[in-house]
Amino acid sequence: MEPAAVRRRIEALVSRLYDGACGESAGATLPFCAGQELFDSVAALQLILELEKEFKIVVEDGDIVPENLESLDSLADFVCRKIAAGD
Amino acid sequence: MRLCHRTPALRWVGRTVPRSWFFKRVEWNIAVLAGLSGYRRADVLAIRRALNGNFPAREIEAKARKYLVYRRWRRNLLDAWPNWADRLDSWCELKGENHLTAALASHRGAILLSGHDFGFAPFVSPILAQRGLKLFRAGMGRRAHRMTRWGKGAYRRWEYLGYHGSSWHRLRVLHRMHEALKAGGVLQIEIAALPDGDARMAMPLCHKRFFLDAAVVRLLETLKAPVLPCFSLCDEAGKVIVEIHPAVPPDREEIVRTFGGLYADYLRNFPECSPVWKKLGAHREEF
C-alpha cells in the first residue's frame, strides 16, 4: 500500500475518532498526547485498536512508544513498516 | 495472626486454628481499641455523618464498629490466605459463578467490575485464580510490591497489571488488558465513586448523589467485553462472600444504570464495607 494512501486513511480515522480534531500540520502531535497531563490513554487505545482493525496489523507492547504514535507522520511510518513486515 | 501464617514453623498453627476464632480475636481487638483509644475516629465519624437519618442510631454505631472490624480482618486475610489457599471453602463462598461461565462462553473474555476498595475486593482474583481461571487484576499499585505482599505459597498466580507510571506505560497496560480479554481471560477492575463528576455518571445514594469514574466507563466501552458487577462481602464469622452478577453490555448507559444501581444498593445496605464515606465527607458537606 502507498504511504500516501496509508496516511490519508489514518487521517480519516483520527478525524473520526477525535471529532475532526486532527493536527493542522503533518508533524502535529495527535490529540490524545497533547502533554503529560493531558494524555488520554483510553483515546490512544481506541486508536490502536482501530489501526489494528483497519490495516490488519498487530501492535505489540514494544511498539507502543512515542516515536511510533506521537504524530500523524510517525503513525503513518509505523503502519507502513508494520504492513511491510507482514505483521 | 500474621506470625501464625507468615512464619514457616508456625504455619501449622494458622492452619489448625479455625477461621472464626481468628475473626473473633479481631472483633475483640477492635472493641478494646475503639473503646479505649478512639481508633480511626475520623473514619467512624465520617460513617456516622453519612448514615445519619438513614438508619437508627444503634444500627449506625454497629455499622461503624463493623467497618473497623472488616478493615482489620481484610488486612489479616492478606497474610492468612496463602496458608489457606488449598481450602477455599473454609474461608470463602462464591456466588454467581454461572454468570461468569456464561460470559466467557462468548470468547470475548469477561470483566469483573467492583467498587473501588469495596469490601473484600482484593480476594476476588486469588479466589478465582485458584479455581483455574486465567486472571488479571488492574490497579494503581506497583507490581513488585503487590506480588510480594501475598507471600510465598503453593497457590495459583494471577497477573497484576500495574497502572501506575508514565502515560505510555499506562497505554501499554490498557493494551495488555485488551490482549488478555482477547485471549479469553478474566479482568478484575475497580471503579471509584467520586464526590463530583460528569452528570451522566451520577448515581443516587441515600438521598444524595455521587459519580462513577468516567474514564473507567470509557475504558469498559473500548474493551467491549461483557461487564459483570462483582462485590465481595463478609459474613458474621469472617467468611468472604463473592457475589458475581449477570453480565451487562459494555455500554455507558447500561453500566451506569445497572452497575451504578447495584453499587448504590451495596453502599446503602453494607456501608461498613466501604471507605468511601471519608472522601465524600471531605468534599461534600451534605455527606
Interface residues (C-beta under 8 A of the other chain):
Chain A: C33 Q36 F39 S41 V42 A44 L45 Q46 I48 L49 V59 D61 I64 V65 P66
Chain B: S166 S167 W168 R170 L171 R172 L174 H175 R176 H178 A215 R218 L219 T222
